[in-house]
Structures are given as structure tokens and as C-alpha cells.
Amino acid sequence: MTKKQFNQKAAMIAGITGGVISGLVKLGWENILPPRTAARDQTNPPQQLLQQIGVPASVTHATYTYSGQQLPAVSYMMHFGFSTTFAVAYSLWARQHPKAKAGSSALFGLGIWTAFHHGVLPALGTIPSAKDQPTEEHVSEAIGHVLWMWTADWVSAAIYDRLTKKH
């Protein structure tokens, strides 16, 4: 594929779609293998990060009720915002530079996990340093990021192909 054939709008729509669906996959995965203990999840990393920049706990811990359960509205907004942002970035990058996908989207997912869970978030004091995180957290997050990016890639590829198919 040449850059001339690259359809940026279709890649963005595909990335948004892939980001939302892969965000659901990652949430489902975290229900099977939770990355954090219940105590550490009282204020989860997205909530902690927002609080570090001055957003009050009354906002970061805001919930909505569905089916009689309190669900973390702000955490979900952060979760899907992160998922969609990186899925769009990957969709744009992968469509414009197809050879970049040679190592699989799994490498991109592992790179995001390493950058954020071993680098950025510990450096900011949002989560413990990588050496102080339990093994269960590393396992859950590493596999979760691979599944997340595989899903984002598969969905965005299918959507991009449909949007750019000549009729």
C-alpha cells in the first residue's frame, strides 16, 4: 500500500471502533485475572493519576448505577480514552507503514504496557515501581495488553477494509 492510497479518515474511524471494542476485551480480561488487589483498587491508577493533577476524589470516584450496581464512570472514561487513543494511533501508523506490523500488534501492546506500567506511571508515583508490583499484576497486565492490541488491530483492519473497499 502506498501513502497515496492511505485513507486517514477511514483509519481513524477504524481505530476508534477497534479502541472501544478492545477496551471491552481488556475490561473482560481484568475480570478474569484482576491486575490489582482489592485494596490497591480502592483508588485505581486512572483515579490516582487524576487526583495527582488536582482532580478531587469526589470526581475521580464518581459512579453511575446500572442494574443496581455502582460502576466507576470516570475510571471507564479514562480506560476507554486510553484504549481508543492508542488504537487510533496504531491504526494510523499501521495503515501508513504496513511493514511496521511485521512483528504483530502484540509487540505494540507489550510496548505500551512496558512504557506505562514500568516507566511513566511508576515515575509519576501513580503505581509502585515495577519491582514492587506483584507477579500477578505483571501477568494480568502483559497478557491483557496483548489481547487488547490484537483485538484493536483485528477490528480496525476489518473496519478499514470495509470502509476503503471499492464498490
C-alpha positions as CSV (number, residue, x, y, z in Angstrom):
1,M,0.0,0.0,0.0
2,T,1.4,3.4,-0.9
3,K,0.9,6.6,1.1
4,K,-1.3,7.9,-1.8
5,Q,-3.8,5.1,-1.2
6,F,-3.9,5.7,2.6
7,N,-7.3,6.9,3.8
8,Q,-6.7,8.7,7.1
9,K,-10.4,9.2,7.9
10,A,-11.1,5.5,7.4
11,A,-8.1,4.6,9.6
12,M,-9.3,6.9,12.4
13,I,-12.8,5.5,12.3
14,A,-11.4,2.0,12.3
15,G,-9.1,2.9,15.2
16,I,-11.9,4.4,17.3
17,T,-14.1,1.3,16.7
18,G,-11.1,-1.0,17.5
19,G,-10.3,1.0,20.6
20,V,-13.8,0.7,22.0
21,I,-14.2,-3.0,21.3
22,S,-10.7,-3.8,22.5
23,G,-11.3,-1.7,25.7
24,L,-14.3,-4.0,26.4
25,V,-12.0,-7.0,25.9
26,K,-9.4,-5.6,28.3
27,L,-12.1,-5.0,30.9
28,G,-13.4,-8.5,30.5
29,W,-9.9,-9.9,30.8
30,E,-9.4,-7.9,34.1
31,N,-12.5,-9.6,35.5
32,I,-10.9,-13.0,34.9
33,L,-7.4,-12.1,36.1
34,P,-7.6,-8.8,38.1
35,P,-4.3,-6.9,37.9
36,R,-4.5,-5.4,41.4
37,T,-5.6,-6.5,44.8
38,A,-8.9,-5.1,46.1
39,A,-7.1,-2.8,48.5
40,R,-5.0,-1.3,45.7
41,D,-8.0,-0.9,43.5
42,Q,-9.9,1.2,46.0
43,T,-8.3,4.1,44.1
44,N,-7.3,2.6,40.8
45,P,-4.4,4.0,38.7
46,P,-6.7,6.2,36.5
47,Q,-8.3,7.7,39.6
48,Q,-4.9,8.2,41.2
49,L,-3.4,9.9,38.2
50,L,-6.3,12.3,38.0
51,Q,-6.0,13.1,41.7
52,Q,-2.3,13.7,41.3
53,I,-3.1,16.5,38.9
54,G,-5.7,18.0,41.2
55,V,-9.0,16.4,40.3
56,P,-10.8,15.8,43.5
57,A,-11.7,12.3,44.7
58,S,-15.4,13.2,44.6
59,V,-15.0,13.5,40.8
60,T,-12.5,10.6,40.3
61,H,-14.7,8.2,42.3
62,A,-17.9,9.3,40.6
63,T,-20.2,6.4,39.7
64,Y,-23.3,5.6,37.8
65,T,-25.8,3.0,38.7
66,Y,-26.8,0.2,36.3
67,S,-28.7,-2.9,37.3
68,G,-28.4,-1.9,40.9
69,Q,-24.6,-1.7,40.8
70,Q,-22.4,1.3,41.3
71,L,-19.9,1.5,38.4
72,P,-16.8,3.8,38.1
73,A,-17.8,6.3,35.5
74,V,-14.5,8.3,35.5
75,S,-12.4,5.2,35.5
76,Y,-14.3,3.9,32.5
77,M,-13.9,7.2,30.7
78,M,-10.1,7.1,31.3
79,H,-9.9,3.4,30.3
80,F,-11.7,3.9,27.0
81,G,-9.9,7.2,26.3
82,F,-6.6,5.4,26.7
83,S,-7.7,2.4,24.7
84,T,-9.1,4.5,21.9
85,T,-6.2,6.9,21.7
86,F,-3.6,4.2,21.3
87,A,-5.8,2.1,19.0
88,V,-6.3,5.2,16.7
89,A,-2.5,5.9,16.8
90,Y,-1.8,2.2,15.9
91,S,-4.4,2.2,13.2
92,L,-3.0,5.3,11.6
93,W,0.6,4.1,11.9
94,A,-0.1,0.5,10.7
95,R,-2.1,1.6,7.7
96,Q,0.5,4.2,6.7
97,H,3.5,1.9,7.4
98,P,2.4,-1.7,6.8
99,K,5.9,-3.1,7.4
100,A,5.7,-1.9,10.9
101,K,3.1,-4.6,11.7
102,A,5.6,-7.4,10.8
103,G,6.2,-8.2,14.5
104,S,2.5,-8.3,15.3
105,S,0.4,-5.8,17.2
106,A,1.2,-7.8,20.3
107,L,4.6,-6.1,20.4
108,F,2.9,-2.7,20.3
109,G,0.7,-3.8,23.2
110,L,3.6,-5.0,25.2
111,G,5.5,-1.8,24.4
112,I,2.6,0.3,25.7
113,W,2.4,-1.9,28.9
114,T,6.2,-1.5,29.4
115,A,6.2,2.2,28.8
116,F,3.3,2.9,31.1
117,H,3.4,0.2,33.8
118,H,7.1,0.0,34.1
119,G,8.0,3.6,33.2
120,V,5.6,6.5,33.2
121,L,3.1,5.5,35.9
122,P,5.8,4.4,38.5
123,A,7.9,7.5,37.7
124,L,4.9,9.7,38.5
125,G,4.2,7.8,41.7
126,T,0.8,6.6,40.4
127,I,1.6,3.0,40.9
128,P,4.5,1.1,42.6
129,S,7.8,0.6,40.7
130,A,7.8,-2.5,38.5
131,K,9.9,-4.4,41.0
132,D,7.4,-3.7,43.8
133,Q,4.3,-4.8,41.7
134,P,3.2,-8.4,42.4
135,T,3.8,-11.0,39.7
136,E,0.0,-11.4,39.3
137,E,-0.2,-7.8,38.2
138,H,2.6,-8.2,35.6
139,V,1.0,-11.4,34.2
140,S,-2.5,-9.8,34.0
141,E,-1.3,-6.6,32.5
142,A,1.1,-8.1,30.0
143,I,-1.4,-10.6,28.6
144,G,-4.2,-8.0,28.8
145,H,-2.3,-5.6,26.7
146,V,-1.5,-8.2,24.1
147,L,-5.2,-9.2,23.9
148,W,-6.2,-5.6,23.8
149,M,-3.9,-4.7,20.9
150,W,-4.7,-7.9,19.0
151,T,-8.3,-7.0,19.2
152,A,-7.8,-3.4,18.3
153,D,-5.7,-4.5,15.3
154,W,-8.2,-7.1,14.1
155,V,-11.2,-4.9,14.4
156,S,-9.6,-1.9,12.9
157,A,-8.3,-3.9,10.0
158,A,-11.7,-5.3,9.3
159,I,-13.4,-1.8,9.5
160,Y,-10.7,-0.1,7.5
161,D,-11.0,-2.7,4.7
162,R,-14.8,-2.3,4.6
163,L,-14.6,1.5,4.6
164,T,-12.0,1.5,1.8
165,K,-13.4,-1.3,-0.4
166,K,-14.1,-0.2,-3.9
167,H,-17.7,-0.9,-4.9
